[in-house]
Amino acid sequence: MKLKQEIDDGIVVLSLSGKIMGGPDFEKFHGEIKQLIADGHRLFLFDFSKVDWINSTGIGIMVSAFHSIKASDGRMVICGANKRVRSIYYVSKLDQIFETYDDCGRANAAIRE
């Protein structure tokens, strides 16, 4: 998993790419989320446009991020996931927990509301 971070008018945009499969990525990713929260950020947009695959450990990474953000009274949205990744969300019922959008422009507008 590769991660590109940018802050756009108070919204942390995290563009992920490759495969989200846990391992050493978990500590690095979770550390970044915790630091961003400690720095006062509360709005997070995860761009999955370039994510090829996510496994159960990767889902765990996202659930952990969701809980950390939620515990800080923050909000997390996910956009751009391909059909394969979205099917994992549906099967695991995370589509009922994660706020997801097909289009990242719509996700960006929604998080600003």
N, CA and C atoms as a LAMMPS dump frame, in Angstrom:
ITEM: TIMESTEP
0
ITEM: NUMBER OF ATOMS
339
ITEM: BOX BOUNDS ff ff ff
-5.0000000000000000e+02 5.0000000000000000e+02
-5.0000000000000000e+02 5.0000000000000000e+02
-5.0000000000000000e+02 5.0000000000000000e+02
ITEM: ATOMS id mol type element x y z
1 1 1 N 0.847 -1.175 0
2 1 2 C 0 0 0
3 1 3 C 0.89 1.234 0
4 2 1 N 0.542 2.143 -0.866
5 2 2 C 1.2 3.44 -0.89
6 2 3 C 0.176 4.48 -0.462
7 3 1 N 0.681 5.531 0.161
8 3 2 C -0.188 6.545 0.73
9 3 3 C 0.339 7.926 0.399
10 4 1 N -0.54 8.757 -0.152
11 4 2 C -0.203 10.153 -0.427
12 4 3 C -1.162 11.002 0.401
13 5 1 N -0.624 11.939 1.136
14 5 2 C -1.437 12.773 2.023
15 5 3 C -1.419 14.215 1.557
16 6 1 N -2.588 14.844 1.595
17 6 2 C -2.675 16.263 1.282
18 6 3 C -3.801 16.844 2.126
19 7 1 N -3.667 18.101 2.494
20 7 2 C -4.713 18.76 3.268
21 7 3 C -5.32 19.823 2.388
22 8 1 N -6.624 19.7 2.157
23 8 2 C -7.353 20.581 1.261
24 8 3 C -8.436 21.308 2.05
25 9 1 N -8.151 22.553 2.409
26 9 2 C -9.123 23.387 3.117
27 9 3 C -9.682 22.695 4.364
28 10 1 N -8.78 22.13 5.163
29 10 2 C -9.168 21.498 6.42
30 10 3 C -9.545 20.029 6.318
31 11 1 N -9.581 19.5 5.122
32 11 2 C -9.913 18.088 4.922
33 11 3 C -8.631 17.328 4.589
34 12 1 N -8.396 16.263 5.335
35 12 2 C -7.238 15.418 5.062
36 12 3 C -7.641 14.448 3.96
37 13 1 N -6.985 14.561 2.822
38 13 2 C -7.234 13.653 1.702
39 13 3 C -6.091 12.645 1.674
40 14 1 N -6.436 11.391 1.877
41 14 2 C -5.453 10.314 1.841
42 14 3 C -5.717 9.472 0.601
43 15 1 N -4.823 9.567 -0.355
44 15 2 C -4.94 8.798 -1.593
45 15 3 C -4.133 7.521 -1.43
46 16 1 N -4.83 6.406 -1.441
47 16 2 C -4.183 5.107 -1.281
48 16 3 C -4.05 4.44 -2.637
49 17 1 N -3.015 3.612 -2.777
50 17 2 C -2.841 2.877 -4.024
51 17 3 C -2.22 1.517 -3.733
52 18 1 N -2.427 0.612 -4.675
53 18 2 C -1.905 -0.743 -4.531
54 18 3 C -2.865 -1.634 -3.773
55 19 1 N -2.306 -2.513 -2.955
56 19 2 C -3.1 -3.473 -2.194
57 19 3 C -3.052 -3.106 -0.719
58 20 1 N -4.204 -3.107 -0.07
59 20 2 C -4.272 -2.844 1.369
60 20 3 C -4.39 -4.201 2.043
61 21 1 N -3.267 -4.638 2.616
62 21 2 C -3.222 -6.003 3.132
63 21 3 C -2.592 -6.111 4.515
64 22 1 N -2.432 -5.019 5.207
65 22 2 C -1.909 -5.095 6.565
66 22 3 C -0.404 -5.214 6.619
67 23 1 N 0.07 -5.98 7.588
68 23 2 C 1.508 -6.12 7.789
69 23 3 C 2.095 -4.822 8.301
70 24 1 N 3.29 -4.466 7.81
71 24 2 C 3.956 -3.255 8.299
72 24 3 C 3.182 -1.981 7.955
73 25 1 N 2.3 -2.06 6.957
74 25 2 C 1.507 -0.894 6.583
75 25 3 C 0.601 -0.434 7.718
76 26 1 N 0.137 -1.381 8.536
77 26 2 C -0.819 -1.043 9.585
78 26 3 C -0.258 -0.02 10.559
79 27 1 N 0.919 -0.296 11.101
80 27 2 C 1.503 0.606 12.105
81 27 3 C 1.761 1.987 11.53
82 28 1 N 2.321 2.036 10.33
83 28 2 C 2.611 3.321 9.692
84 28 3 C 1.321 4.097 9.445
85 29 1 N 0.341 3.437 8.87
86 29 2 C -0.928 4.073 8.539
87 29 3 C -1.641 4.561 9.803
88 30 1 N -1.733 3.693 10.781
89 30 2 C -2.437 4.052 12.015
90 30 3 C -1.7 5.171 12.749
91 31 1 N -0.382 5.143 12.721
92 31 2 C 0.409 6.214 13.326
93 31 3 C 0.134 7.555 12.684
94 32 1 N 0.023 7.564 11.351
95 32 2 C -0.278 8.81 10.639
96 32 3 C -1.668 9.329 11
97 33 1 N -2.638 8.429 11.063
98 33 2 C -4.004 8.837 11.425
99 33 3 C -3.999 9.446 12.825
100 34 1 N -3.37 8.774 13.768
101 34 2 C -3.331 9.28 15.149
102 34 3 C -2.632 10.635 15.225
103 35 1 N -1.552 10.815 14.459
104 35 2 C -0.845 12.095 14.473
105 35 3 C -1.713 13.203 13.876
106 36 1 N -2.403 12.901 12.794
107 36 2 C -3.286 13.896 12.177
108 36 3 C -4.405 14.298 13.144
109 37 1 N -4.942 13.328 13.854
110 37 2 C -5.978 13.617 14.851
111 37 3 C -5.385 14.48 15.968
112 38 1 N -4.19 14.129 16.437
113 38 2 C -3.525 14.908 17.486
114 38 3 C -3.257 16.338 17.027
115 39 1 N -3.044 16.509 15.724
116 39 2 C -2.821 17.846 15.164
117 39 3 C -4.118 18.626 14.979
118 40 1 N -5.242 18.004 15.32
119 40 2 C -6.523 18.708 15.279
120 40 3 C -7.393 18.428 14.07
121 41 1 N -6.972 17.537 13.201
122 41 2 C -7.777 17.235 12.009
123 41 3 C -8.93 16.305 12.374
124 42 1 N -10.094 16.568 11.779
125 42 2 C -11.278 15.769 12.087
126 42 3 C -11.99 15.241 10.84
127 43 1 N -11.679 15.79 9.679
128 43 2 C -12.348 15.375 8.444
129 43 3 C -11.358 14.64 7.544
130 44 1 N -11.705 13.401 7.187
131 44 2 C -10.81 12.539 6.416
132 44 3 C -11.535 11.984 5.199
133 45 1 N -10.916 12.154 4.046
134 45 2 C -11.431 11.582 2.805
135 45 3 C -10.383 10.581 2.309
136 46 1 N -10.791 9.329 2.194
137 46 2 C -9.911 8.276 1.701
138 46 3 C -10.244 8.02 0.235
139 47 1 N -9.286 8.314 -0.635
140 47 2 C -9.459 8.102 -2.073
141 47 3 C -8.902 6.725 -2.434
142 48 1 N -9.804 5.822 -2.785
143 48 2 C -9.445 4.448 -3.138
144 48 3 C -9.348 4.236 -4.652
145 49 1 N -9.296 5.303 -5.43
146 49 2 C -9.298 5.191 -6.892
147 49 3 C -8.2 4.288 -7.429
148 50 1 N -7.082 4.224 -6.721
149 50 2 C -5.953 3.43 -7.207
150 50 3 C -5.684 2.207 -6.343
151 51 1 N -6.669 1.805 -5.545
152 51 2 C -6.537 0.599 -4.731
153 51 3 C -7.003 -0.59 -5.567
154 52 1 N -6.13 -1.575 -5.714
155 52 2 C -6.44 -2.764 -6.51
156 52 3 C -7.212 -3.811 -5.714
157 53 1 N -6.87 -3.915 -4.424
158 53 2 C -7.406 -5.019 -3.633
159 53 3 C -7.311 -4.673 -2.158
160 54 1 N -8.226 -5.224 -1.385
161 54 2 C -8.168 -5.1 0.07
162 54 3 C -8.552 -6.456 0.648
163 55 1 N -7.785 -6.941 1.619
164 55 2 C -8.125 -8.223 2.245
165 55 3 C -8.687 -7.97 3.639
166 56 1 N -8.909 -9.021 4.399
167 56 2 C -9.532 -8.869 5.716
168 56 3 C -8.655 -8.056 6.668
169 57 1 N -7.343 -8.197 6.556
170 57 2 C -6.455 -7.399 7.402
171 57 3 C -6.532 -5.93 7.001
172 58 1 N -6.635 -5.683 5.708
173 58 2 C -6.805 -4.315 5.215
174 58 3 C -8.109 -3.707 5.7
175 59 1 N -9.155 -4.521 5.716
176 59 2 C -10.439 -4.064 6.268
177 59 3 C -10.248 -3.685 7.732
178 60 1 N -9.48 -4.489 8.466
179 60 2 C -9.19 -4.187 9.865
180 60 3 C -8.49 -2.847 10.015
181 61 1 N -7.584 -2.538 9.1
182 61 2 C -6.888 -1.248 9.118
183 61 3 C -7.903 -0.114 8.976
184 62 1 N -8.828 -0.272 8.041
185 62 2 C -9.82 0.777 7.809
186 62 3 C -10.788 0.902 8.985
187 63 1 N -11.176 -0.207 9.572
188 63 2 C -12.067 -0.176 10.734
189 63 3 C -11.369 0.527 11.897
190 64 1 N -10.102 0.236 12.089
191 64 2 C -9.33 0.882 13.148
192 64 3 C -9.25 2.39 12.917
193 65 1 N -8.988 2.789 11.675
194 65 2 C -8.952 4.225 11.342
195 65 3 C -10.308 4.86 11.614
196 66 1 N -11.37 4.173 11.194
197 66 2 C -12.731 4.678 11.41
198 66 3 C -12.994 4.923 12.893
199 67 1 N -12.638 3.955 13.728
200 67 2 C -12.882 4.088 15.166
201 67 3 C -12.056 5.219 15.776
202 68 1 N -10.819 5.37 15.356
203 68 2 C -9.978 6.463 15.872
204 68 3 C -10.551 7.818 15.479
205 69 1 N -10.969 7.926 14.236
206 69 2 C -11.531 9.191 13.748
207 69 3 C -12.858 9.478 14.446
208 70 1 N -13.707 8.49 14.544
209 70 2 C -15.013 8.64 15.194
210 70 3 C -14.845 9.027 16.67
211 71 1 N -13.878 8.422 17.36
212 71 2 C -13.637 8.706 18.778
213 71 3 C -13.205 10.152 18.999
214 72 1 N -12.663 10.784 17.962
215 72 2 C -12.234 12.176 18.079
216 72 3 C -13.3 13.131 17.543
217 73 1 N -14.543 12.616 17.421
218 73 2 C -15.656 13.391 16.856
219 73 3 C -15.386 13.809 15.419
220 74 1 N -14.672 12.948 14.699
221 74 2 C -14.354 13.223 13.311
222 74 3 C -15.28 12.497 12.357
223 75 1 N -14.996 12.654 11.09
224 75 2 C -15.799 12.04 10.036
225 75 3 C -14.859 11.487 8.972
226 76 1 N -15.209 10.312 8.472
227 76 2 C -14.41 9.637 7.462
228 76 3 C -15.311 9.243 6.297
229 77 1 N -14.885 9.568 5.086
230 77 2 C -15.596 9.119 3.895
231 77 3 C -14.592 8.428 2.973
232 78 1 N -15.103 7.493 2.201
233 78 2 C -14.284 6.742 1.251
234 78 3 C -14.872 6.956 -0.136
235 79 1 N -13.995 7.148 -1.115
236 79 2 C -14.495 7.326 -2.48
237 79 3 C -13.633 6.559 -3.472
238 80 1 N -14.211 6.347 -4.639
239 80 2 C -13.47 5.825 -5.773
240 80 3 C -13.139 4.345 -5.776
241 81 1 N -13.675 3.576 -4.845
242 81 2 C -13.342 2.147 -4.791
243 81 3 C -13.884 1.423 -6.026
244 82 1 N -13.088 0.51 -6.558
245 82 2 C -13.544 -0.267 -7.711
246 82 3 C -14.569 -1.324 -7.264
247 83 1 N -15.17 -1.997 -8.238
248 83 2 C -16.205 -2.991 -7.934
249 83 3 C -15.7 -4.093 -7.022
250 84 1 N -14.506 -4.518 -7.252
251 84 2 C -13.926 -5.611 -6.467
252 84 3 C -13.818 -5.222 -4.988
253 85 1 N -13.318 -4.024 -4.724
254 85 2 C -13.174 -3.546 -3.345
255 85 3 C -14.548 -3.298 -2.727
256 86 1 N -15.449 -2.682 -3.489
257 86 2 C -16.807 -2.424 -2.967
258 86 3 C -17.504 -3.731 -2.606
259 87 1 N -17.271 -4.787 -3.377
260 87 2 C -17.925 -6.061 -3.071
261 87 3 C -17.472 -6.595 -1.717
262 88 1 N -16.22 -6.334 -1.35
263 88 2 C -15.719 -6.738 -0.03
264 88 3 C -16.479 -5.98 1.058
265 89 1 N -16.709 -4.688 0.826
266 89 2 C -17.478 -3.893 1.797
267 89 3 C -18.885 -4.445 1.962
268 90 1 N -19.527 -4.792 0.841
269 90 2 C -20.904 -5.291 0.897
270 90 3 C -20.978 -6.627 1.625
271 91 1 N -20.073 -7.532 1.304
272 91 2 C -20.078 -8.859 1.918
273 91 3 C -19.847 -8.759 3.422
274 92 1 N -18.957 -7.857 3.821
275 92 2 C -18.642 -7.705 5.247
276 92 3 C -19.577 -6.719 5.951
277 93 1 N -20.557 -6.193 5.206
278 93 2 C -21.555 -5.249 5.723
279 93 3 C -20.946 -3.912 6.163
280 94 1 N -19.732 -3.627 5.737
281 94 2 C -19.116 -2.354 6.079
282 94 3 C -19.704 -1.197 5.284
283 95 1 N -20.423 -1.503 4.22
284 95 2 C -21.101 -0.449 3.477
285 95 3 C -22.161 0.232 4.346
286 96 1 N -22.572 -0.443 5.429
287 96 2 C -23.546 0.134 6.348
288 96 3 C -22.864 0.996 7.416
289 97 1 N -21.548 0.896 7.513
290 97 2 C -20.789 1.663 8.512
291 97 3 C -19.996 2.775 7.841
292 98 1 N -19.263 2.424 6.788
293 98 2 C -18.454 3.408 6.085
294 98 3 C -19.343 4.256 5.183
295 99 1 N -19.068 5.54 5.164
296 99 2 C -19.751 6.447 4.246
297 99 3 C -18.956 6.414 2.94
298 100 1 N -19.546 5.845 1.895
299 100 2 C -18.81 5.639 0.647
300 100 3 C -19.49 6.336 -0.527
301 101 1 N -18.667 6.753 -1.458
302 101 2 C -19.123 7.419 -2.685
303 101 3 C -18.34 6.855 -3.853
304 102 1 N -19.011 6.666 -4.966
305 102 2 C -18.312 6.231 -6.174
306 102 3 C -17.421 7.35 -6.695
307 103 1 N -17.924 8.565 -6.618
308 103 2 C -17.26 9.741 -7.171
309 103 3 C -16.582 10.549 -6.058
310 104 1 N -15.31 10.847 -6.221
311 104 2 C -14.574 11.58 -5.182
312 104 3 C -15.006 13.043 -5.086
313 105 1 N -15.469 13.606 -6.177
314 105 2 C -15.987 14.975 -6.129
315 105 3 C -17.216 15.062 -5.237
316 106 1 N -18.101 14.089 -5.36
317 106 2 C -19.3 14.054 -4.502
318 106 3 C -18.921 13.817 -3.046
319 107 1 N -17.928 12.968 -2.816
320 107 2 C -17.473 12.701 -1.453
321 107 3 C -16.907 13.97 -0.828
322 108 1 N -16.134 14.714 -1.607
323 108 2 C -15.539 15.962 -1.124
324 108 3 C -16.62 16.976 -0.772
325 109 1 N -17.637 17.069 -1.612
326 109 2 C -18.748 17.984 -1.335
327 109 3 C -19.52 17.544 -0.1
328 110 1 N -19.743 16.243 0.046
329 110 2 C -20.515 15.721 1.166
330 110 3 C -19.814 15.962 2.502
331 111 1 N -18.52 15.792 2.537
332 111 2 C -17.808 15.956 3.807
333 111 3 C -17.753 17.429 4.232
334 112 1 N -17.948 18.316 3.304
335 112 2 C -17.948 19.762 3.612
336 112 3 C -19.304 20.239 4.139
337 113 1 N -20.328 19.411 4.035
338 113 2 C -21.677 19.811 4.475
339 113 3 C -21.763 19.911 5.963
